[in-house]
Amino acid sequence: MTSLLALSLLLAPADESLKDKACRSVHLGYPGKFASAFYNEVTVRQSAPGTYFCAIGWDKGYFGIQELDDGKHLAIFSVWDDDKENDPKAVPDAQRVKLIHQGKGVRIGRFGGEGTGGQSFFDLDWKKDQSYGFLVTAKPDGKRTEYAGYLFDPKKSAWFHMVTFSTITGGKKMSGFYSFVEDFKRDGKSAKITREALFSNAWITELKEGNADWKPVLKAKFTGDKNPVMNVDARMEGTGYILATGGDITNKGTPLFQSLPERPAGKNPNISSEFLPKN
């Protein structure tokens, strides 16, 4: 298994300007071709202001939880435009992400600087050592695909349809799956603080004639960005994988850019058909 993300990171030269400025961004690259839906769970063990724990990333977006600079906790779901601009205002309307569904209390905006696209935010007072479920579905619609993000809040024991965005894809589903932990504060002090999370019980399905044949995602590859620091770690735990970076972390698990051991299959998420795309 070699995802485009892992390959690009492996071939990228080290960026010495990031050393001692930020924790190294670390990722799990998952196998899987085109899919209709991807499910994953995240349990934060250690966090700090300016941290993104991405549960589900794919070729056109990412979905997870963040701790902002002021300590505020939220969920974020973003999808890229079909454009190579970095200025979100420069993208023609026809090539922009379109909003299809906006959940109650969800804020919608645009982003730039790393490509452009649509993003959404939902205030979620997530807690450490508590598992949260994430689901992204893909519904092709002509030359576009509608990507829906669902969040399972254990406090309410219910799924929340956070947002659905549509973007130009040529009518493809989802591919290129990954998770990551990122330090976006990058002020030097942030590099001295550990971030750690468990990503567990990942499942994938490609709908066939309306039926969801969920299969566990049992493998992952450990990768990192161009930051050359090596205080990072990844290891199997239970039915998932730990990602850790920054502070006094030492690598006791899998070496960087290597595949992790195959994990045991967890519990089938038994996602209700009401959340899955209709053919």
C-alpha positions as CSV (number, residue, x, y, z in Angstrom):
1,M,0.0,0.0,0.0
2,T,1.4,3.3,-1.1
3,S,-1.0,6.3,-1.0
4,L,-0.2,9.4,-3.0
5,L,0.0,11.3,0.4
6,A,2.6,8.8,1.7
7,L,4.6,8.8,-1.5
8,S,4.7,12.6,-1.8
9,L,5.8,12.9,1.9
10,L,8.5,10.2,1.4
11,L,10.0,12.0,-1.6
12,A,9.7,15.6,-0.2
13,P,12.9,17.2,1.1
14,A,13.2,18.1,4.8
15,D,12.1,21.6,5.7
16,E,14.6,22.8,8.3
17,S,12.5,26.0,8.9
18,L,9.9,23.8,10.7
19,K,12.5,22.3,13.1
20,D,11.9,23.4,16.7
21,K,9.0,25.6,15.5
22,A,6.2,23.0,15.4
23,C,5.4,19.3,16.2
24,R,5.9,17.2,13.1
25,S,2.5,16.4,11.4
26,V,2.0,12.6,11.5
27,H,-0.4,10.5,9.4
28,L,-1.9,7.1,8.9
29,G,-2.4,6.2,5.3
30,Y,-5.1,3.6,4.8
31,P,-5.6,1.1,1.9
32,G,-8.8,1.2,-0.2
33,K,-9.9,2.2,-3.7
34,F,-13.1,4.1,-4.4
35,A,-15.6,3.9,-1.7
36,S,-19.1,5.2,-0.9
37,A,-18.5,5.7,2.8
38,F,-15.7,5.6,5.4
39,Y,-16.1,5.3,9.2
40,N,-13.5,6.0,11.9
41,E,-13.3,6.7,15.6
42,V,-10.9,9.1,17.5
43,T,-10.0,9.2,21.1
44,V,-7.7,12.1,22.1
45,R,-5.1,11.2,24.8
46,Q,-3.1,14.4,24.9
47,S,-3.9,17.8,23.3
48,A,-2.8,21.4,23.2
49,P,-4.0,24.7,21.7
50,G,-3.6,24.7,18.0
51,T,-4.1,21.0,17.3
52,Y,-6.1,19.2,14.6
53,F,-7.0,15.5,15.0
54,C,-8.2,14.5,11.6
55,A,-10.4,11.3,11.7
56,I,-11.1,10.9,8.0
57,G,-9.1,12.5,5.2
58,W,-9.6,11.6,1.5
59,D,-8.6,13.0,-1.9
60,K,-11.1,15.9,-1.7
61,G,-11.3,16.8,2.0
62,Y,-10.9,16.0,5.7
63,F,-13.1,15.7,8.8
64,G,-12.1,15.8,12.5
65,I,-11.8,17.8,15.7
66,Q,-9.7,20.7,16.8
67,E,-8.5,22.6,19.8
68,L,-8.1,26.2,18.9
69,D,-5.5,28.7,20.2
70,D,-7.9,29.8,22.9
71,G,-8.6,26.3,24.1
72,K,-12.0,26.1,22.4
73,H,-13.0,22.6,21.0
74,L,-14.9,22.1,17.8
75,A,-15.5,19.8,14.8
76,I,-14.4,20.8,11.3
77,F,-15.3,19.4,7.9
78,S,-13.6,20.8,4.7
79,V,-13.8,20.0,1.0
80,W,-11.5,21.4,-1.7
81,D,-12.6,23.3,-4.8
82,D,-11.8,21.9,-8.3
83,D,-9.1,24.6,-8.8
84,K,-5.4,25.3,-8.1
85,E,-5.8,28.7,-6.7
86,N,-4.8,29.7,-3.1
87,D,-7.0,32.7,-3.0
88,P,-10.6,31.6,-2.3
89,K,-12.0,34.8,-3.9
90,A,-10.3,34.1,-7.2
91,V,-12.1,30.8,-7.9
92,P,-15.0,31.1,-10.4
93,D,-18.4,30.3,-8.9
94,A,-18.9,27.3,-11.2
95,Q,-15.7,25.6,-9.8
96,R,-16.5,26.3,-6.1
97,V,-17.7,23.9,-3.5
98,K,-21.5,24.1,-3.1
99,L,-23.4,23.8,0.2
100,I,-26.1,21.1,0.1
101,H,-26.9,20.7,3.8
102,Q,-26.1,22.8,6.9
103,G,-26.8,21.3,10.3
104,K,-28.2,23.4,13.1
105,G,-25.5,25.4,14.8
106,V,-23.0,24.8,12.0
107,R,-21.0,27.7,10.6
108,I,-20.0,27.8,6.9
109,G,-17.0,29.5,5.4
110,R,-14.3,29.5,2.7
111,F,-10.6,28.7,3.1
112,G,-7.4,29.3,1.1
113,G,-3.7,29.1,1.4
114,E,-3.5,25.3,0.9
115,G,-5.7,25.2,-2.1
116,T,-9.3,26.6,-1.7
117,G,-12.6,25.2,-0.7
118,G,-15.6,25.2,1.6
119,Q,-15.3,24.5,5.3
120,S,-17.7,24.1,8.2
121,F,-17.4,24.4,12.0
122,F,-19.5,23.0,14.8
123,D,-18.8,23.8,18.5
124,L,-18.2,20.4,20.1
125,D,-17.0,20.2,23.7
126,W,-15.1,17.0,23.1
127,K,-13.3,15.4,26.0
128,K,-10.0,13.6,26.3
129,D,-10.2,9.8,26.6
130,Q,-13.7,9.8,25.1
131,S,-14.2,8.1,21.7
132,Y,-16.1,10.0,18.9
133,G,-17.4,8.5,15.7
134,F,-17.0,10.1,12.2
135,L,-18.6,9.1,9.0
136,V,-18.1,10.6,5.5
137,T,-20.3,9.4,2.6
138,A,-19.8,10.1,-1.2
139,K,-22.7,10.4,-3.7
140,P,-21.7,11.1,-7.3
141,D,-24.0,13.6,-9.0
142,G,-23.1,14.2,-12.6
143,K,-19.6,15.8,-12.8
144,R,-19.8,16.5,-9.0
145,T,-19.8,14.4,-5.8
146,E,-21.7,15.2,-2.7
147,Y,-19.7,14.6,0.5
148,A,-21.6,14.4,3.7
149,G,-20.1,14.5,7.2
150,Y,-21.8,12.8,10.2
151,L,-20.6,13.1,13.8
152,F,-21.5,10.6,16.6
153,D,-21.6,12.4,19.9
154,P,-21.5,9.8,22.7
155,K,-23.0,12.4,25.2
156,K,-26.2,12.4,23.1
157,S,-25.9,8.9,21.8
158,A,-26.9,10.1,18.4
159,W,-25.6,10.9,14.9
160,F,-25.5,14.5,13.8
161,H,-25.6,15.4,10.1
162,M,-23.1,18.3,10.2
163,V,-22.8,19.3,6.6
164,T,-22.9,18.2,2.9
165,F,-20.7,19.8,0.4
166,S,-20.7,19.2,-3.4
167,T,-17.5,19.6,-5.5
168,I,-16.3,18.8,-9.0
169,T,-14.8,15.3,-9.2
170,G,-15.8,13.9,-12.5
171,G,-18.4,11.9,-10.7
172,K,-15.9,9.9,-8.5
173,K,-16.6,8.5,-5.1
174,M,-13.9,8.6,-2.2
175,S,-10.3,7.5,-2.4
176,G,-6.9,8.2,-0.8
177,F,-7.8,7.7,2.8
178,Y,-5.8,8.9,5.8
179,S,-5.8,10.4,9.3
180,F,-3.4,12.8,10.9
181,V,-2.4,14.8,14.0
182,E,-1.2,18.4,13.2
183,D,0.2,21.3,15.3
184,F,-1.0,24.4,13.5
185,K,0.0,26.8,16.3
186,R,3.7,26.6,15.2
187,D,5.1,29.2,17.6
188,G,8.1,27.3,18.9
189,K,6.5,26.6,22.3
190,S,3.9,24.3,20.7
191,A,6.7,21.9,19.6
192,K,7.4,21.2,23.2
193,I,3.9,19.8,23.9
194,T,2.8,16.3,23.1
195,R,-0.2,15.5,21.0
196,E,-1.6,12.0,21.0
197,A,-4.7,10.2,19.8
198,L,-6.0,6.8,19.1
199,F,-7.6,6.2,15.7
200,S,-9.6,3.0,15.8
201,N,-12.2,0.7,14.3
202,A,-12.0,2.1,10.8
203,W,-14.5,0.6,8.3
204,I,-15.2,1.1,4.6
205,T,-17.9,0.3,2.1
206,E,-18.8,0.6,-1.5
207,L,-22.5,0.5,-2.0
208,K,-23.7,-2.1,-4.5
209,E,-27.3,-2.1,-5.5
210,G,-28.1,-0.1,-2.4
211,N,-26.5,-2.7,0.0
212,A,-23.6,-1.7,2.3
213,D,-21.0,-4.4,2.7
214,W,-18.9,-2.9,5.4
215,K,-15.3,-4.2,5.6
216,P,-12.8,-3.4,8.4
217,V,-9.7,-1.4,7.4
218,L,-7.0,-3.5,9.1
219,K,-3.8,-1.9,7.8
220,A,-2.1,1.6,7.9
221,K,1.2,3.2,7.0
222,F,2.9,5.7,9.3
223,T,4.1,8.9,7.5
224,G,5.1,12.4,8.4
225,D,5.5,15.8,6.8
226,K,8.7,17.7,5.9
227,N,9.5,18.7,9.5
228,P,12.8,16.7,10.2
229,V,12.3,16.2,13.9
230,M,11.9,12.6,15.0
231,N,10.0,12.8,18.3
232,V,7.1,11.0,16.8
233,D,5.5,7.6,17.3
234,A,2.9,5.2,15.9
235,R,1.8,1.9,17.3
236,M,-1.1,-0.5,17.3
237,E,-3.4,-0.5,20.3
238,G,-6.6,-2.5,20.6
239,T,-8.5,-2.2,17.3
240,G,-6.7,0.9,16.2
241,Y,-3.5,2.9,16.0
242,I,-1.9,5.5,18.2
243,L,-0.4,8.6,16.6
244,A,1.8,10.8,18.8
245,T,4.1,13.8,18.1
246,G,6.0,16.5,20.0
247,G,7.3,17.0,23.5
248,D,9.3,14.1,24.9
249,I,7.8,11.5,22.6
250,T,10.2,8.7,21.5
251,N,9.6,6.2,18.8
252,K,8.8,2.9,20.5
253,G,6.5,1.5,17.8
254,T,6.8,1.6,14.1
255,P,9.5,3.5,12.3
256,L,8.4,6.4,10.1
257,F,7.3,5.6,6.6
258,Q,6.8,1.9,7.5
259,S,3.6,-0.1,7.7
260,L,2.0,-0.8,11.0
261,P,1.0,-4.3,12.1
262,E,-2.4,-5.5,11.0
263,R,-4.9,-4.7,13.7
264,P,-7.8,-6.9,14.9
265,A,-11.2,-6.2,13.4
266,G,-13.4,-4.2,15.7
267,K,-17.1,-3.9,16.0
268,N,-19.1,-3.3,12.8
269,P,-20.5,0.3,13.1
270,N,-23.9,-0.9,11.8
271,I,-24.6,2.5,10.1
272,S,-28.3,3.0,9.4
273,S,-29.2,3.1,5.7
274,E,-30.7,6.5,6.2
275,F,-27.2,8.0,6.4
276,L,-25.9,6.3,3.3
277,P,-26.2,7.6,-0.3
278,K,-29.1,6.4,-2.4
279,N,-28.1,5.0,-5.8
